[in-house]
Amino acid sequence: MSAIHPVQEFRDELICPICLGSFKDPVILDCGHNFCQACITDCCEAGTGVCPQCRKSFLKGELRPNRQLEEVVNIARGLDRECEKHGESFSLFCKEDRTLLCKVCRVSRERKVHTVIPIEAAAEEVKVGHLQIPKHVSYLVLLKVEWWERTTRGVLFDKDFWGGGFVEGLRINRTGVLVAP
C-alpha cells in the first residue's frame, strides 16, 4: 500500500518531469509521455529531440496538444482553491488542525476556540520557519497566496511561481516538500 495520499499521487501526475511545475500547454509524444510544450521544445535540436523519460527519438512536428490533460490540470487547480463542503474559497488557516478553511468553516462550532489566521500570514510564517504544516497544505497555502498576489496586484507569476521565484525563493519540489533557498 502506498504511503502517499491518493490526492497527492494524483497531483504528482499533473507535474511536468522537466520543469517540475504544473503542466502548461501540455503536449504528448508518440511514446505516450507528456510535457509542457515550452519545456519539450527547448529539448529539441534542429527539429528533432529525445524523450527525457524513455529516450525515444521524436520530431518537433510530432508534438500533439494534450487537451484532456490540460483540462484535468485546470480542474485540479480549481479543487485546490475551494472548500469541498461549502464551495467557498479558502482564506484562512487553522493552527490547531493545520488545515485550510473557508469563512463558513471558521464559524463552525469545533473551530470557534481555535487560532485561525489569514492564509497570507500562514505563508509568511512558513517562509520564516515558524510554522510547520503538512506538505499538501503548504502547497495549497502557496497556491492561495499566488492567486491573491495575482488578483490584488495584477502581477502574473506563472512559471516564476512554479520555478521557485515566488515568495522569495520558496518552492515545492516534485514530491510536494516545501523547500527554502
DAMO-V828062 format. One record per backbone hydrogen bond with DSSP energy under -1.0 kcal/mol. CO is the residue of the C=O (numbers start at 1). NH is the residue of the N-H. If there is no record, write none. Layout:
# DAMO-V828062
CO/NH + CO/NH
This chain:
# DAMO-V828062
5/9 + 6/10 + 7/11 + 8/12 + 9/13 + 11/14 + 12/15 + 14/23 + 16/20 + 21/16 + 24/37 + 25/37 + 26/66 + 27/35 + 28/64 + 29/32 + 33/29 + 35/27 + 36/40 + 37/41 + 38/42 + 41/44 + 45/48 + 47/60 + 48/45 + 49/58 + 51/55 + 56/51 + 58/49 + 59/62 + 60/63 + 64/28 + 66/70 + 67/71 + 68/72 + 69/73 + 70/74 + 71/75 + 72/76 + 73/77 + 74/78 + 75/79 + 76/80 + 81/90 + 83/87 + 88/83 + 91/119 + 92/101 + 93/117 + 94/98 + 99/94 + 101/91 + 101/92 + 102/106 + 105/108 + 108/111 + 111/114 + 115/95 + 117/93 + 118/122 + 119/123 + 120/124 + 121/125 + 122/126 + 123/127 + 124/128 + 125/130 + 125/131 + 134/138 + 135/139 + 136/140 + 137/141 + 138/142 + 139/143 + 140/144 + 141/145 + 142/146 + 143/147 + 144/148 + 145/149 + 146/150 + 147/151 + 148/152 + 149/153 + 150/154 + 157/160 + 158/162 + 159/163 + 160/165 + 167/170 + 171/179 + 173/176 + 177/173 + 179/171
